Amino acid sequence: MRRPPRTPEPPLPEDADAGGLDRALRSELRTLSKENAEGVGGHLVMVGRMLDAEDFDLALAHAEAAARRAGRVAGVRETLGVVYYRRGEWAKALAEFRTARRLSGSQHLLPLMADVERGLGRPERAVELAASPEAAHLAAAEQVELAIVVAGARADLGQHAAAVQHIERLARASTARQPWAARVRYAYAAALEGAGHEEEAQQWYASAAEVDVHGETDAAERLGTGDEAWVVDLGDDDPVPGHDRPGADETSRPAGEQRGRPEGRS
């Protein structure tokens, strides 16, 4: 029987070096032959570049090429899942995240999986995932991301008061130096808006915009231009207990959060 023709791979530029990947993913690639690891690593580097450029078609081509070469490497399947997630292909994203979770034994993808359930129109499953025993063992940053997703899921279910209650403590305790500050404040603002607290919601959109130095939210756009700045008194600038560990910046996050994180759809 003749083998089907091999799917052509997108070309790799000379500077697509696997050395640019995070340490955990480079470690996973050591299970491959040197030549294959270099090729897979190059495709993964290009996935990141294409996602940054919002060229989702080319990102998918590189992610699929990596998966064909290394389908049993958890980080590769996770990366493919993130591309599907960014493309809004929820069912495919969930399948890849489940595979990556099974291969790695890690639970760090739960926030993304919960957000995918929202995308599939199943917010109740997002809430169930957050209540699972595995969720209790997530790292601090992942717990915050999951809380943001759950607040959105509660709003999807029409449980607006519960959405506010779920995210309020995290938002009020957030500090500007925490990498999730803009997203958690934005999520709180959206929950308040859904519950009909318009004025307070505007205050928290302003608070989110103030710390959103990387443009992760559309808080500034929601406020419009020329609006008088709102100031939110967050009280003592103390971090959430257990949620401000040293090194909790973008580079120290789990690999999955560097490649993609819940968008907190409101």
GIMOWO-V29044 format. One record per residue. N is the residue number from 1. RES is the residue in one letter. SS is DSSP state (H for helix, E for strand, - for the rest). OMEGA is omega in whole degrees, 0 to 359 (* if undefined). Layout:
N&RES&SS&OMEGA, N&RES&SS&OMEGA
This chain:
1&M&-&180, 2&R&-&177, 3&R&-&176, 4&P&-&180, 5&P&-&181, 6&R&-&179, 7&T&-&180, 8&P&-&179, 9&E&-&175, 10&P&-&182, 11&P&-&178, 12&L&-&175, 13&P&-&184, 14&E&-&183, 15&D&-&177, 16&A&-&188, 17&D&-&180, 18&A&H&178, 19&G&H&178, 20&G&H&179, 21&L&-&178, 22&D&-&188, 23&R&H&182, 24&A&H&181, 25&L&H&176, 26&R&H&178, 27&S&H&178, 28&E&H&183, 29&L&H&179, 30&R&-&176, 31&T&-&181, 32&L&-&172, 33&S&-&183, 34&K&H&182, 35&E&H&180, 36&N&H&179, 37&A&H&179, 38&E&H&179, 39&G&H&179, 40&V&H&179, 41&G&H&178, 42&G&H&178, 43&H&H&180, 44&L&H&175, 45&V&H&181, 46&M&H&175, 47&V&H&180, 48&G&H&180, 49&R&H&183, 50&M&H&175, 51&L&H&178, 52&D&H&180, 53&A&-&182, 54&E&-&171, 55&D&-&189, 56&F&H&178, 57&D&H&180, 58&L&H&175, 59&A&H&179, 60&L&H&180, 61&A&H&179, 62&H&H&180, 63&A&H&178, 64&E&H&177, 65&A&H&178, 66&A&H&181, 67&A&H&177, 68&R&H&181, 69&R&H&189, 70&A&-&186, 71&G&-&180, 72&R&-&174, 73&V&-&187, 74&A&H&182, 75&G&H&178, 76&V&H&179, 77&R&H&176, 78&E&H&179, 79&T&H&177, 80&L&H&177, 81&G&H&179, 82&V&H&178, 83&V&H&177, 84&Y&H&179, 85&Y&H&180, 86&R&H&178, 87&R&H&182, 88&G&-&177, 89&E&-&193, 90&W&H&183, 91&A&H&179, 92&K&H&178, 93&A&H&181, 94&L&H&179, 95&A&H&180, 96&E&H&179, 97&F&H&178, 98&R&H&178, 99&T&H&180, 100&A&H&179, 101&R&H&179, 102&R&H&182, 103&L&H&186, 104&S&H&186, 105&G&-&181, 106&S&-&180, 107&Q&-&190, 108&H&-&180, 109&L&-&182, 110&L&H&178, 111&P&H&178, 112&L&H&179, 113&M&H&179, 114&A&H&180, 115&D&H&175, 116&V&H&177, 117&E&H&174, 118&R&H&180, 119&G&H&179, 120&L&-&180, 121&G&-&181, 122&R&-&183, 123&P&H&179, 124&E&H&178, 125&R&H&175, 126&A&H&179, 127&V&H&179, 128&E&H&178, 129&L&H&181, 130&A&H&180, 131&A&-&183, 132&S&-&179, 133&P&H&182, 134&E&H&183, 135&A&H&181, 136&A&H&183, 137&H&H&179, 138&L&-&174, 139&A&-&186, 140&A&H&182, 141&A&H&180, 142&E&H&177, 143&Q&H&178, 144&V&H&179, 145&E&H&180, 146&L&H&178, 147&A&H&177, 148&I&H&179, 149&V&H&183, 150&V&H&177, 151&A&H&177, 152&G&H&179, 153&A&H&177, 154&R&H&178, 155&A&H&177, 156&D&H&182, 157&L&-&182, 158&G&-&182, 159&Q&-&190, 160&H&H&178, 161&A&H&178, 162&A&H&178, 163&A&H&178, 164&V&H&182, 165&Q&H&185, 166&H&H&188, 167&I&H&188, 168&E&H&184, 169&R&H&180, 170&L&H&181, 171&A&H&183, 172&R&H&180, 173&A&H&184, 174&S&-&177, 175&T&-&185, 176&A&-&183, 177&R&-&177, 178&Q&-&186, 179&P&-&181, 180&W&-&188, 181&A&H&183, 182&A&H&184, 183&R&H&182, 184&V&H&177, 185&R&H&177, 186&Y&H&180, 187&A&H&178, 188&Y&H&177, 189&A&H&180, 190&A&H&179, 191&A&H&178, 192&L&H&179, 193&E&H&179, 194&G&H&180, 195&A&-&177, 196&G&-&180, 197&H&-&190, 198&E&H&184, 199&E&H&179, 200&E&H&177, 201&A&H&179, 202&Q&H&178, 203&Q&H&183, 204&W&H&170, 205&Y&H&178, 206&A&H&178, 207&S&H&177, 208&A&H&181, 209&A&H&182, 210&E&H&183, 211&V&H&184, 212&D&-&184, 213&V&-&182, 214&H&-&178, 215&G&-&182, 216&E&-&181, 217&T&-&175, 218&D&-&183, 219&A&H&181, 220&A&H&179, 221&E&H&179, 222&R&H&180, 223&L&H&183, 224&G&-&180, 225&T&-&177, 226&G&-&178, 227&D&-&175, 228&E&-&183, 229&A&-&174, 230&W&-&177, 231&V&-&179, 232&V&-&176, 233&D&-&180, 234&L&-&178, 235&G&-&177, 236&D&-&184, 237&D&-&181, 238&D&-&178, 239&P&-&173, 240&V&-&180, 241&P&-&178, 242&G&-&186, 243&H&-&180, 244&D&-&182, 245&R&-&178, 246&P&-&175, 247&G&-&182, 248&A&-&177, 249&D&-&186, 250&E&H&185, 251&T&H&183, 252&S&H&180, 253&R&-&175, 254&P&-&185, 255&A&H&183, 256&G&H&181, 257&E&H&177, 258&Q&H&183, 259&R&H&181, 260&G&-&178, 261&R&-&181, 262&P&-&183, 263&E&-&178, 264&G&-&181, 265&R&-&181, 266&S&-&*
